[in-house]
Amino acid sequence: MDWTLIFSRAVEAGIGTEAVIYALAAIGLNIHFGYTGLLNFGQAGFLAVGAYGVATTVATLGLPFWLGIVIGLAAAVLFALLLGIPTLRLRADYLAIVTIAAAEIVRLVVRSVALQGTFGGTDGLEAFSDDFYGMNIYSPGQYGIGPIAFDHRTLWVLTVGWILVAAACAVVYLVMKSPWGRVLKAIREDEDAVRSLGKNVFSYKMQALVFGGVIGSLAGFLFALSRAATQPDLFSTELTFFAYTVLILGGAARVFGPVLGAVIFWCLLILVKTGMEEAVNHQVITFITVNQVGSINYMLVGLGLVLLLIYRPQGILGDKREIALDAR
């Protein structure tokens, strides 16, 4: 077995584009769920409006790339408002149902045949990332240390992505140390008590939904730009569930919890997958084929997460009290 290949691929995945994208998505969820107690199952919708905001602006309308970024952010704010106004007064379980449905509505709209000329239908959109890669500071080639290496395009995405992750973590840290952040935490613990102090709980929840949604749209930008294409079925509910997995693994209501969770999740996922593939190829494991590795890999990772939730539900950095829900 090629152990160098196994560990190098795991490390690449732990710092790669998927880890960056899910770290940003989970940071947004951390604001919703970890700090405010909002059970938002529609984070994939925020990534979709961000991705399609920039893709549609550039590929369909022929407008500048930076205007597409602004439109994507504005679309995330608008989606948060449309989602929040009718739902934020609902209790936790109903809120989860409505948000997951809203994200599916966004996905079905952008893949619809009637709007294929605008959003590209099931094929999605391409040819919108040239300006982004035109700003690439790296010359063509491979960059890395030993067996861990990335090409110049991927390295540019990672540079921008990890800068955004660091900036998002810094903003979340400062905001949650402020009076506004303390009100959000109080709402998570007992919103009736906060309301009795004269605070507008609905307004604070709406602000948190917008804040986390905008960070989620940044993940949508990277999701689309890293692939130089966007396709509606990439933004299924599975994306939101993976983001929750990352958040709970790292620890909810912890600034670096989503980042640590993303790194560990993707590192372990690829470590197990590549290790099993190598074991099958070298006939160390003989009762399965290489084509079956993917499914078994998710089963094993799922089992590990179940055990984590049983024995350490607060995650690696978290506190049990931070994930308690008031579902009244």
Buried (B, 14 or more C-beta within 10 A) or exposed (E): EEEEBBBBBBBBBBBBBBBBBBBBBBBBBBBBBBBBBBBBBBBBBBBBBBBBBBBBBBBBEEBEBEBBBEBBBBBBBBBBEEBBEEBBEBEBEEBBEBBBBBBBEBBEBBBBEEEEEBBBBEEBBBEBBEBBEEEBEBEEEEBEEEEBBBEBBBBBBBBBBBEBBEEBBEBBEEBBEEEEBEBBBBBBEEBEEBEEEEBEBBEBBBBBBBBBBBBBBBBBBBBBBBBBBBBBEBBBBEBBBBBBBBBBBBBBBBBBBBBBBBBBBBBBBBBBBBBBBBBBEEEEBEEEEEEEBEEBBEEBBEEBBEEBBEEBEBBBBBEEEBBEEEEE
